[in-house]
Amino acid sequence: MGGESTTRTAPRDSGASRGPAGSRLGQRLSGLAVALGLVLFLGGFAWGAVVYRPYTVPTSSMAPTIGAGDRVLAERVEGADVRRGDVVVFTDKTWVTNAPVVKRVVAVGGDTVAGTNGKLTVNGKRIDEPYLAQDDLAELQNFPTVTVPKDRLFLLGDERSGSLDSSAHLTDAASGTVARSAVSARVDAVVWPMDGMLERPTGFEKLGALSSPGPLGTVGVLIVVGAVLVLGGGAYGPIAQRLGSRSGSRTEPASAR
């Protein structure tokens, strides 16, 4: 009849079909990304905490490699694993202080080491040291040939003119050397300021293999990838909801006739 009107009822829409925000697959993938990201992020931090120790270097004796007040990460190692060229953390009571000291290993047990004409020689070979400052302050103070006893190390600071290192303790009973067992860690990187990984001491390669790099790079990758997955997975919901809202606002509703 003429007075009769028909009302069209819009079909009900389930939440799963409203767009990306309601996609079950998307939600599952985002949840998986967050879970995996947390595992990688926390696992990387845990691994780093087990393997590395932070130290603050109080003096400039290792400049320019490590400046006064710099924060470094040092891998926990046994003294037996230390090789020439390593920058190590050790404690030796005969060096006046009981605090940890940071120096570079230039010779190991059985080596002969000397400072001749301002240059370092080990086993008669002159060592190229590109990590030293390129000025007169980097010149090594001359010292006579020392034969390093078994299971001991000869260490120098990279700032050669003012470092209280093995060359300054030659009159000690051990001729300035330090026991391998005194070493507790090997410095891998300067993290504050963010100077990064230490330069490889390639000048010592002619005397034997260098130490293998620690896992710090892998630890950093795990932490970064984990953070990206957590942030990306967590952002999926809000982004998908916003995209769904924009898509819905562009669709005009059917009008009743």
C-alpha positions in Angstrom: 0.0 0.0 0.0 0.9 3.7 -0.4 1.6 4.2 3.3 3.8 1.2 3.5 7.6 1.8 3.7 10.3 -0.7 3.5 13.4 -0.5 5.6 16.7 -2.0 4.4 18.7 -3.6 7.2 22.4 -3.4 6.6 24.1 -6.8 6.9 26.0 -7.4 10.1 29.7 -7.3 9.7 31.9 -9.5 11.8 35.0 -8.0 13.5 37.3 -10.3 11.5 36.3 -8.6 8.2 36.7 -5.0 9.2 40.2 -4.7 7.8 43.8 -5.2 8.9 43.0 -4.4 12.6 40.7 -7.4 12.8 42.9 -9.8 10.9 43.6 -12.9 12.9 46.7 -13.8 10.9 48.1 -10.3 11.4 47.5 -10.4 15.1 49.1 -13.8 15.4 52.2 -12.6 13.4 52.5 -9.5 15.4 52.3 -11.5 18.7 54.9 -13.9 17.4 57.2 -11.0 16.4 56.9 -9.5 19.9 57.6 -12.8 21.6 60.6 -13.6 19.4 61.8 -10.0 19.8 61.7 -10.3 23.6 63.6 -13.6 23.5 66.4 -12.0 21.3 66.5 -8.7 23.2 66.6 -10.2 26.7 68.8 -13.1 25.5 71.3 -10.7 24.0 71.5 -8.7 27.2 71.9 -11.8 29.3 74.6 -13.2 27.1 76.4 -9.8 27.2 76.1 -9.7 31.0 77.6 -13.2 31.3 80.5 -12.7 28.9 81.4 -9.0 29.4 82.2 -6.6 32.2 82.2 -2.8 32.1 85.1 -0.8 33.3 85.9 2.9 33.5 89.5 3.8 32.7 90.6 6.5 35.1 93.8 7.7 33.4 95.0 8.6 29.9 97.8 6.0 29.8 96.0 4.1 27.0 95.3 7.2 24.9 94.5 7.7 22.1 93.0 4.1 22.0 91.2 4.7 25.3 90.8 8.1 26.9 90.6 9.1 30.6 87.1 8.4 31.9 86.1 6.2 28.9 83.8 3.3 29.5 84.9 0.0 28.0 83.5 -3.5 27.7 85.9 -6.3 28.4 85.3 -10.0 27.7 86.0 -12.3 30.6 89.0 -14.5 29.6 91.5 -16.8 31.2 95.1 -15.6 31.3 96.1 -18.5 29.1 94.0 -17.1 26.3 95.8 -13.8 26.1 98.0 -13.1 23.1 100.3 -10.3 21.9 98.5 -7.1 21.1 95.5 -7.7 23.4 94.4 -4.8 25.7 93.7 -6.5 29.0 92.4 -5.8 32.5 94.6 -7.1 35.3 95.4 -6.6 39.0 98.9 -6.8 40.3 99.7 -5.6 43.9 103.4 -4.9 43.0 102.1 -2.1 40.7 101.2 0.1 43.7 97.5 -0.1 43.3 95.0 -3.0 43.9 92.6 -1.5 41.4 92.2 -3.1 37.9 94.7 -1.7 35.4 94.3 -1.6 31.6 97.4 -2.0 29.4 98.4 -3.7 26.1 100.2 -7.0 26.0 103.3 -6.6 23.8 105.2 -9.8 24.7 104.5 -13.1 26.3 106.5 -15.8 28.1 109.7 -16.7 26.2 109.8 -13.5 24.2 112.5 -10.9 24.3 111.3 -7.3 24.2 113.1 -4.0 24.1 112.6 -0.3 23.4 115.2 0.8 20.9 115.4 4.3 19.3 111.8 5.0 20.4 110.5 1.9 18.7 109.2 -1.4 20.1 111.0 -4.6 19.1 109.9 -8.1 20.1 112.1 -11.1 19.3 114.2 -8.8 17.2 111.3 -7.7 15.0 110.2 -4.1 15.0 106.5 -3.9 15.6 104.3 -1.5 13.6 101.8 0.1 16.0 99.3 2.3 14.1 97.1 2.7 17.2 99.6 5.1 18.7 99.3 8.8 18.5 101.1 10.3 15.5 103.3 12.7 17.5 106.4 12.8 19.6 104.4 11.8 22.7 103.8 8.4 21.2 107.6 7.6 21.2 108.6 4.7 23.4 111.1 5.4 26.2 114.2 3.3 25.6 114.7 0.3 27.8 117.1 -2.7 27.6 116.2 -6.1 26.3 114.0 -8.1 28.7 113.4 -11.8 28.5 109.8 -12.5 29.6 109.6 -15.4 32.1 107.2 -18.3 31.4 103.5 -17.7 32.1 104.1 -13.9 32.4 103.3 -10.9 30.2 105.1 -7.6 29.4 102.6 -4.7 29.1 102.8 -1.2 27.8 100.4 1.7 27.7 99.6 3.3 24.3 100.5 6.7 25.7 104.1 5.8 25.9 105.6 8.9 27.5 103.5 8.9 30.7 102.3 5.3 31.2 103.3 3.5 34.4 103.7 0.1 32.7 106.2 -2.7 32.5 108.9 -0.3 31.3 108.5 1.7 34.5 108.8 -1.5 36.7 112.0 -3.0 35.3 113.7 -2.9 38.7 111.0 -5.2 40.2 111.9 -8.8 40.9 109.9 -9.9 37.8 111.4 -7.2 35.5 108.1 -5.4 35.2 106.2 -8.5 34.0 102.8 -9.6 35.2 101.5 -13.2 35.7 99.0 -14.4 33.2 96.8 -15.4 36.1 96.5 -11.7 37.0 94.4 -11.0 33.9 90.7 -11.1 34.3 89.4 -9.6 31.0 90.2 -8.5 27.5 88.9 -5.1 26.2 86.8 -5.4 23.0 85.3 -1.9 22.7 84.9 1.6 24.0 81.2 2.1 24.6 81.3 5.6 26.0 82.0 7.7 24.1 80.8 5.3 21.4 84.1 4.7 19.6 83.3 1.1 18.9 85.5 -1.9 18.6 89.3 -1.6 19.2 91.6 -1.6 16.2 93.1 -5.0 15.4 96.8 -5.0 16.4 98.0 -6.3 13.1 101.6 -5.4 13.7 101.9 -8.5 16.0 100.7 -11.0 13.3 104.4 -11.6 12.3 104.9 -13.1 15.7 101.9 -15.4 15.7 98.1 -15.5 15.6 96.0 -12.7 17.1 93.1 -13.3 19.5 89.8 -14.0 17.9 87.2 -11.2 18.2 84.7 -11.6 21.0 81.0 -12.1 20.5 80.2 -8.4 21.2 79.1 -7.8 17.6 76.7 -10.8 17.7 75.3 -9.6 21.0 74.7 -6.2 19.6 72.9 -7.6 16.5 70.6 -9.8 18.7 69.6 -6.8 20.9 68.9 -4.5 17.9 66.9 -7.1 16.0 65.0 -8.0 19.1 64.1 -4.3 19.7 63.0 -3.9 16.1 60.7 -7.0 16.3 59.2 -5.8 19.6 58.5 -2.3 18.4 57.3 -3.5 15.0 55.0 -6.2 16.4 53.6 -3.8 19.1 52.9 -1.1 16.5 50.9 -3.4 14.2 47.6 -3.1 16.1 47.4 0.7 16.3 48.6 1.1 12.7 46.2 -1.5 11.3 43.3 0.1 13.3 44.1 3.6 12.0 44.2 2.2 8.4 40.9 0.4 9.0 39.3 3.6 10.3 40.4 5.6 7.3 39.1 2.9 4.9 35.7 2.9 6.7 35.3 6.6 6.6 35.7 6.7 2.8 32.7 4.3 2.4 29.3 6.1 2.3 26.5 4.3 4.2 23.4 3.2 2.2 20.5 5.6 2.8 16.9 4.4 3.6 14.3 4.8 0.9 
